[in-house]
């Protein structure tokens, strides 16, 4: 088991659109952290980040990646 997860820099959706990897930074009382999301362009990335701020819920702790 590895402690690393590889994320694709670019991926193609089922509709043929190209999705790019974006990073976002946030600060909490525990320190500074980084998260990632895929979006079509800069404006779409901002929109998706706003959606995360308002609608994200914790799905659970990741313990393993199955390929």
N, CA, C and O of each residue as an XYZ file, in Angstrom:
268
protein
N       0.847     -1.176      0.000
C       0.000      0.000      0.000
C       0.891      1.237      0.000
O       1.906      1.288      0.694
N       0.502      2.214     -0.775
C       1.266      3.452     -0.862
C       0.532      4.580     -0.149
O      -0.687      4.528      0.011
N       1.258      5.578      0.270
C       0.659      6.751      0.908
C       0.410      7.874     -0.085
O      -0.009      8.963      0.308
N       0.660      7.627     -1.368
C       0.500      8.649     -2.394
C      -0.636      8.302     -3.336
O      -0.909      7.131     -3.604
N      -1.291      9.335     -3.832
C      -2.325      9.176     -4.847
C      -1.909     10.017     -6.047
O      -1.585     11.196     -5.901
N      -1.918      9.416     -7.228
C      -1.592     10.153     -8.441
C      -2.874     10.683     -9.069
O      -3.853      9.953     -9.217
N      -2.857     11.967     -9.440
C      -3.993     12.597    -10.091
C      -3.602     12.994    -11.507
O      -2.511     13.524    -11.718
N      -4.470     12.748    -12.476
C      -4.143     13.160    -13.844
C      -4.196     14.679    -13.988
O      -5.126     15.317    -13.492
N      -3.206     15.262    -14.663
C      -3.182     16.706    -14.904
C      -4.298     17.107    -15.866
O      -4.893     18.176    -15.731
N      -4.570     16.246    -16.827
C      -5.630     16.484    -17.805
C      -6.368     15.171    -18.013
O      -5.752     14.109    -18.099
N      -7.678     15.249    -18.094
C      -8.483     14.063    -18.373
C      -9.565     14.438    -19.377
O      -9.958     15.601    -19.466
N     -10.034     13.481    -20.110
C     -11.086     13.717    -21.100
C     -12.373     13.082    -20.614
O     -12.411     11.898    -20.282
N     -13.433     13.890    -20.575
C     -14.729     13.397    -20.140
C     -15.391     12.556    -21.211
O     -14.917     12.487    -22.345
N     -16.485     11.921    -20.847
C     -17.219     11.077    -21.785
C     -17.722     11.863    -22.988
O     -17.913     11.304    -24.068
N     -17.934     13.160    -22.797
C     -18.419     13.998    -23.889
C     -17.281     14.571    -24.729
O     -17.518     15.354    -25.649
N     -16.038     14.177    -24.412
C     -14.883     14.635    -25.174
C     -14.262     15.925    -24.679
O     -13.246     16.363    -25.220
N     -14.844     16.546    -23.662
C     -14.292     17.792    -23.123
C     -13.038     17.508    -22.309
O     -12.924     16.464    -21.667
N     -12.104     18.445    -22.343
C     -10.844     18.316    -21.613
C     -10.974     18.973    -20.246
O     -11.316     20.151    -20.142
N     -10.699     18.207    -19.209
C     -10.754     18.684    -17.836
C      -9.324     18.836    -17.311
O      -8.510     17.920    -17.434
N      -9.027     19.994    -16.728
C      -7.694     20.309    -16.217
C      -7.690     20.234    -14.697
O      -8.704     20.499    -14.051
N      -6.548     19.873    -14.133
C      -6.398     19.781    -12.682
C      -6.062     21.157    -12.109
O      -5.150     21.829    -12.590
N      -6.796     21.567    -11.091
C      -6.568     22.830    -10.378
C      -6.317     22.514     -8.910
O      -6.861     21.553     -8.367
N      -5.495     23.328     -8.284
C      -5.291     23.191     -6.840
C      -5.931     24.386     -6.146
O      -6.048     25.465     -6.727
N      -6.340     24.186     -4.911
C      -6.824     25.290     -4.088
C      -6.198     25.147     -2.708
O      -5.910     24.043     -2.247
N      -5.998     26.275     -2.070
C      -5.358     26.323     -0.752
C      -6.380     26.833      0.258
O      -7.232     27.665     -0.055
N      -6.272     26.320      1.459
C      -7.142     26.827      2.518
C      -6.404     26.755      3.851
O      -5.485     25.957      4.037
N      -6.832     27.601      4.759
C      -6.231     27.687      6.082
C      -7.302     27.419      7.125
O      -8.435     27.886      7.008
N      -6.930     26.668      8.135
C      -7.820     26.421      9.263
C      -7.002     26.551     10.537
O      -5.813     26.865     10.483
N      -7.619     26.315     11.663
C      -6.894     26.390     12.928
C      -5.815     25.318     13.020
O      -4.921     25.410     13.861
N      -5.892     24.295     12.157
C      -4.904     23.212     12.160
C      -3.720     23.478     11.239
O      -2.740     22.733     11.275
N      -3.786     24.526     10.411
C      -2.685     24.843      9.516
C      -3.151     25.153      8.105
O      -4.326     25.437      7.872
N      -2.207     25.093      7.160
C      -2.505     25.362      5.753
C      -2.530     24.043      4.984
O      -1.692     23.167      5.200
N      -3.497     23.918      4.093
C      -3.696     22.678      3.356
C      -3.965     22.956      1.881
O      -4.215     24.096      1.487
N      -3.911     21.898      1.072
C      -4.149     21.987     -0.361
C      -5.161     20.913     -0.750
O      -5.129     19.798     -0.228
N      -6.054     21.259     -1.670
C      -6.994     20.300     -2.244
C      -6.937     20.427     -3.760
O      -6.293     21.335     -4.287
N      -7.598     19.534     -4.450
C      -7.549     19.513     -5.916
C      -8.939     19.291     -6.484
O      -9.782     18.638     -5.869
N      -9.165     19.848     -7.673
C     -10.393     19.595     -8.404
C     -10.101     19.675     -9.901
O      -9.128     20.299    -10.324
N     -10.948     19.041    -10.686
C     -10.844     19.122    -12.140
C     -11.926     20.063    -12.657
O     -13.057     20.050    -12.172
N     -11.567     20.880    -13.649
C     -12.510     21.825    -14.245
C     -12.148     22.045    -15.702
O     -11.053     21.702    -16.147
N     -13.092     22.627    -16.441
C     -12.892     22.858    -17.873
C     -11.990     24.050    -18.154
O     -11.224     24.038    -19.117
N     -12.078     25.096    -17.306
C     -11.271     26.300    -17.485
C     -11.236     27.066    -16.160
O     -11.813     26.618    -15.169
N     -10.563     28.215    -16.138
C     -10.409     28.977    -14.894
C     -11.757     29.368    -14.285
O     -11.963     29.218    -13.081
N     -12.671     29.867    -15.114
C     -13.985     30.272    -14.620
C     -14.768     29.098    -14.068
O     -15.448     29.224    -13.050
N     -14.677     27.970    -14.727
C     -15.356     26.760    -14.265
C     -14.753     26.287    -12.944
O     -15.475     25.811    -12.068
N     -13.437     26.416    -12.798
C     -12.773     26.037    -11.549
C     -13.280     26.904    -10.393
O     -13.535     26.398     -9.300
N     -13.424     28.204    -10.636
C     -13.957     29.101     -9.593
C     -15.376     28.700     -9.220
O     -15.735     28.687     -8.042
N     -16.181     28.372    -10.224
C     -17.560     27.954     -9.985
C     -17.598     26.664     -9.169
O     -18.375     26.551     -8.221
N     -16.776     25.710     -9.528
C     -16.752     24.434     -8.803
C     -16.276     24.627     -7.362
O     -16.775     23.966     -6.451
N     -15.305     25.537     -7.151
C     -14.834     25.811     -5.798
C     -15.955     26.415     -4.952
O     -16.114     26.060     -3.783
N     -16.734     27.328     -5.542
C     -17.882     27.903     -4.821
C     -18.891     26.812     -4.469
O     -19.447     26.804     -3.371
N     -19.126     25.890     -5.408
C     -20.046     24.789     -5.142
C     -19.535     23.917     -4.002
O     -20.316     23.464     -3.166
N     -18.218     23.680     -3.965
C     -17.640     22.910     -2.861
C     -17.838     23.624     -1.533
O     -18.176     22.996     -0.529
N     -17.627     24.946     -1.526
C     -17.782     25.709     -0.289
C     -19.179     25.570      0.291
O     -19.351     25.533      1.509
N     -20.172     25.493     -0.578
C     -21.565     25.492     -0.114
C     -22.192     24.111     -0.016
O     -23.180     23.934      0.696
N     -21.642     23.142     -0.709
C     -22.343     21.870     -0.743
C     -21.525     20.622     -0.459
O     -22.062     19.516     -0.510
N     -20.248     20.769     -0.164
C     -19.414     19.588      0.063
C     -19.774     18.915      1.385
O     -20.065     19.577      2.382
N     -19.746     17.598      1.367
C     -19.930     16.818      2.595
C     -18.818     15.782      2.648
O     -18.339     15.318      1.614
N     -18.424     15.434      3.828
C     -17.363     14.454      4.018
C     -17.876     13.066      3.648
O     -18.894     12.613      4.171
N     -17.164     12.393      2.741
C     -17.571     11.064      2.304
C     -16.918      9.973      3.146
O     -17.447      8.865      3.240
N     -15.785     10.270      3.754
C     -15.109      9.280      4.585
C     -13.608      9.358      4.426
O     -13.101     10.063      3.553
N     -12.913      8.648      5.253
C     -11.456      8.620      5.237
C     -10.977      7.653      4.165
O     -11.488      6.538      4.061
N     -10.005      8.069      3.373
C      -9.426      7.189      2.368
C      -8.354      6.321      3.016
O      -7.429      6.831      3.648
N      -8.483      5.023      2.857
C      -7.527      4.122      3.463
C      -6.766      3.309      2.409
O      -5.706      2.751      2.695
N      -7.317      3.245      1.183
C      -6.682      2.468      0.145
C      -7.204      2.899     -1.214
O      -8.362      3.297     -1.343
N      -6.353      2.822     -2.223
C      -6.743      3.084     -3.593
C      -6.685      1.763     -4.342
O      -5.642      1.112     -4.386
N      -7.786      1.377     -4.919
C      -7.855      0.130     -5.681
C      -7.806      0.474     -7.153
O      -8.588      1.288     -7.644
N      -6.869     -0.161     -7.857
C      -6.729      0.139     -9.286
C      -7.331     -0.941    -10.131
O      -7.302     -0.853    -11.359
